[in-house]
Amino acid sequence: MECSGRFSSNFIQIFNVVITGISFMLIFTAFQTGAMIEPRVLEAVRQETKNSPNPFTGDGYVSLSVIYLVFAFANWIAAPIVAVIGPRIAMFLGGLVYS
């Protein structure tokens, strides 16, 4: 910090990196919590609808595998997209689509 009370640009850059890191940590913590609960909830729904005329047949592990396959594919195409449109716009679009 400078004596005039203003923050240096280095401090602001570090602050932005820390805030971004904490934000991603919270997003993925929430995602992992939902991912761990999903198979149990779907199994409970399957048990409840077992004797109905239209039983539920979804599987939480299959849906999670599809999500992770999409993440893996997106990691392969993310770098060229960021190279073309720039990191600032890419982060904005990624946050917009993710939320």
C-alpha positions in Angstrom: 0.0 0.0 0.0 1.2 3.5 -0.8 1.2 6.2 1.8 -1.6 8.1 0.1 -4.1 5.4 1.0 -4.4 4.0 -2.5 -3.7 0.4 -3.3 -0.8 -0.5 -5.6 -1.6 -2.3 -8.8 0.3 -5.3 -7.6 -1.9 -5.6 -4.5 -5.0 -5.3 -6.6 -3.8 -8.0 -9.0 -3.1 -10.3 -6.1 -6.4 -9.5 -4.5 -8.2 -10.3 -7.8 -6.4 -13.7 -8.1 -7.3 -14.6 -4.5 -11.0 -13.6 -5.0 -11.2 -15.6 -8.2 -9.6 -18.6 -6.5 -12.0 -18.5 -3.5 -15.0 -18.1 -5.9 -14.0 -21.2 -7.9 -13.4 -23.1 -4.7 -16.9 -22.3 -3.5 -18.5 -23.2 -6.9 -16.7 -26.5 -7.1 -17.4 -27.3 -3.4 -21.1 -26.8 -4.1 -20.9 -28.9 -7.3 -19.1 -31.8 -5.4 -21.7 -31.7 -2.7 -24.5 -32.0 -5.2 -22.6 -34.7 -7.0 -22.3 -36.8 -3.9 -25.9 -36.4 -3.0 -27.3 -37.1 -6.5 -26.9 -40.9 -6.6 -28.5 -41.3 -3.2 -31.5 -39.1 -4.1 -32.0 -40.9 -7.4 -31.8 -44.3 -5.7 -34.5 -43.2 -3.2 -36.7 -42.0 -6.1 -36.1 -45.4 -7.8 -37.2 -47.2 -4.7 -40.3 -45.1 -4.2 -41.4 -45.6 -7.8 -40.5 -49.3 -8.1 -44.1 -50.5 -8.0 -45.6 -47.7 -10.0 -46.7 -48.1 -13.7 -43.9 -45.8 -14.8 -40.9 -46.5 -12.6 -37.9 -44.2 -12.5 -34.8 -45.7 -14.1 -32.3 -42.8 -13.9 -28.8 -43.4 -12.6 -26.8 -40.7 -10.8 -23.4 -42.3 -11.8 -24.3 -42.2 -15.5 -25.3 -38.5 -15.3 -22.1 -37.7 -13.4 -20.0 -39.5 -16.0 -21.6 -37.4 -18.7 -20.9 -34.2 -16.8 -17.2 -35.2 -16.4 -16.9 -36.2 -20.0 -18.2 -32.8 -21.1 -15.7 -31.1 -18.6 -12.9 -33.1 -20.1 -13.9 -32.2 -23.7 -14.3 -28.6 -22.7 -10.7 -28.5 -21.3 -9.3 -29.5 -24.7 -11.1 -26.7 -26.5 -10.8 -24.0 -23.9 -7.2 -23.0 -24.6 -7.8 -22.2 -28.3 -11.0 -20.3 -27.5 -9.1 -18.2 -24.8 -6.3 -17.5 -27.3 -8.8 -16.2 -29.9 -11.1 -14.1 -27.7 -8.8 -13.2 -24.9 -8.9 -14.2 -21.2 -11.1 -11.3 -20.0 -14.0 -12.1 -22.4 -13.5 -15.8 -21.9 -13.8 -15.6 -18.1 -16.9 -13.4 -18.5 -18.5 -15.8 -20.9 -17.5 -18.8 -18.8 -19.0 -17.3 -15.7 -22.2 -16.3 -17.6 -22.7 -19.8 -19.0 -21.7 -21.5 -15.7 -24.3 -19.6 -13.6 
